[in-house]
Amino acid sequence: MTTATALAPRVDPDLPARLERSASAVAAGHGMRTADFADWFAERTRAHRFRVERIPLAELDGWSFSPGTGNLTHRSGRFFTVEGLRAAGDEGLGTWEQPIIHQPEIGILGVLAKEFDGVLHFLMQAKMEPGNPGLVQLSPTVQATRSNYTRAHRGAGVRYVEHFTRPGRGRVLVDVLQSEHGAWFHRKSNRNVIVEAAGDVPAHEDF
């Protein structure tokens, strides 16, 4: 005796039309109006205090240069290492050497979606990261490396990450694996994911 299992189709024929409706919507829809975005974004930037300070490598907490290789590594063995790379290009490009971030793990660039009045809405984040122009930028719902969302830094958790890591929290609309900035990162990839949430999702004030 066998049990039949209902499988979801790999291709959703309705998704392109749903995304098109969302992109072309001009009404206010659910939540914040587009006209109110600039004020909200400026308020979220003012709501937190940020300071970025350059310090010598020797003062980095938990980071050091490995005696055998000279690579910059973290004491946990997680996150990434900074290593030397020698590259050989096609004819005419020659060879060169450069530092590169070696990070053989898969991060998440995830956007949480929900339909209101027949239109998909997407939960975005006012996120600060060192190096951002103006420090705060509009970002996906979740933008985190595996080391970060598994809390290798022993810091705060990543909001909403459970929607992208736990089965049954929603319907996956898009899930594509792509490499990140090959000129800067070696073997680092990201899951570019859109999940349509099941049930209510309270929005944090920074989202």
N, C-alpha and C positions, 0 to 999 in steps of 0.2 A: 504494500500500500504506500502510495506517495502523497505528499501534501503539496498542493500548488501554492506558490508564493507570488503575490502581486508585486510586480516591480514597477517602479516609476520610470517613465520614458527618459532616455538620456537627453533628448531634445524637447524643449518646451515650445510648441508652436505659438503660444500666446505671449511669450515673454517680449519679443521685439515690439509688439503693439503696446504692451503695458509700459515699457520703457519710453516709447515715443510719446504716449499720453502724458507721462510724468514730465518729460523734458519740455513739452510744448504748453504745459499748464500755465495760465497767466492769472488765474484767480488765487486768492489768498490761501485757500486750502486749509489744512489743519495746522495749528500752531502758529509760529512766527510768520509774519508777512515779509516778503522780500524787502520792502521799503524800510522795515525795522531792523534789518540785519546789521547795518553799519554801526548803529548805536549799541546794539547788543554786543557786537564784537569788541568795540572800544571799551565797553563796561567790563567785559570779561578780562581784557588786558589789564585794566586798572585794578581788578579785584584781587590780583595776586602780586606779590613782590618777587622779582627775579633779579638775580645778579650773576653774571658770568665773569669769572676771573681766570686769566691764564696763570698757570703755576708751572714750575720746573717738573720734568718727568720724575725726578727723584722724590718729589713730595706727593705723588699720587698714592692714595690709600689702596693697598692691596695689589698694586701693579709693580712689576720689576722686570729687569732684563735677565733672561735665562743665561746662566754661565756658559753652557755648552753651545748655544746657537746665537745668542745676542738678541733673540726675539723678545718683544715686549709682551708679557703674559700676565694674566690675573691669577691670584693665589688659588682660586676655586677651580681653575682649569676650564672655566666656562667663558662666555662672552666671545672673545676673539683674540687673536694674536696679530701683532704687526710684524711682518717678516720682509726680507729682501726678495725681490723677484728679478730675474733676468728674462727678457722677452726677445724673441726673434720674429720680425715681421716678414711680410712677403718681399719679393724682390724690389729693391729701391727704398724700403723702409728701414732696413738695417736692424741693429739690435740696441737695446737700452736696458738700464737697470732702474728700479724704482722700489720704494716701500709699498706694501699692499696689505690690506686687512684680510686676514685669513679667517673666515667665519663659516665653517661647514654646517650650517643649521638653517632651518626654514622658519621665517618669520610670518606674521599675519598682517596683511593690510585688508581689514574687513570693514564692510559697511552694512549696518543693520537697516532693513527696510520694513515698512508696514503700509498697508493700503488703507486710505481714508477716502470715503466717498468715491471709490472707483479709481483713485489715483495713488500710485506708489509715492511714499515720502521716505526720505533717507536721513538717518540720524548722524550728524556730523559733529566734530569736536573742535573747540578752540584750544589748541594744544601748543604748549611751549616746549621748545627744544633748543639747546645751545647751538648757535650758528644760524638759526632762522632770522631772516630780515625782520626786525621788529619783535623778535623773540616768539610771538604767538602767531600761528597760522591755522587756517581752516584745514582740518585733517580728517581721515576716516574715523569711524567709530572706534576701531582698534588699530593701532599702529605700533607693533611691538615685536621684538625678536623673541625667539624661543627662550633664551636665557632670561629675558625680562618677564615674560608672562608666566614662567615657572618660578619666578622670584629667586633667582640665583643671587640677586643683590640683597635679599632679605628685607626688602623695602615693601612699600604698599603694593597691593594687587592691581591688576589692570581691569578697569571697569568694562563690563559687558563681554569679556573674553569668553565666558561660558557659552555664549550663543554660537561661538565658532569652534569650540573644542569639545562640547558635549552633545551627543546625539539626542535628537528629539526636541531641541530648543527652537526649531524653526525649519523652514524649507529652503534648501540651498538653490539659489537662482544662478549663481556663477561661482566657479571655483577653478582658477587657472594658476598653475605654477610658472613663475617667471624669475629669471635671474636678475640680480640687482647690480647695476653699475659695474660692469666687468672691468673697467679701468681702475676701479678703486677697491672692489671686493673680489676675493677668490673663493669660489664655491658657496656663495651666499645666495639663497633663493627666498622668494616670498610667495605665500598663497594669497592671491588677489581674489577675495571672496565677497559675495553679496548674499546675505541670508535674510529671508522674509520671516520676521519674528512671529512666533505663535503666542498669542495672549498679549496682555498689556506689558509695556516696557516703560517704567517711569524714567523720565529724562532728568539726568543730573544737570545742575545749573550751568556747567561748562559745555553742555551738549545741546 
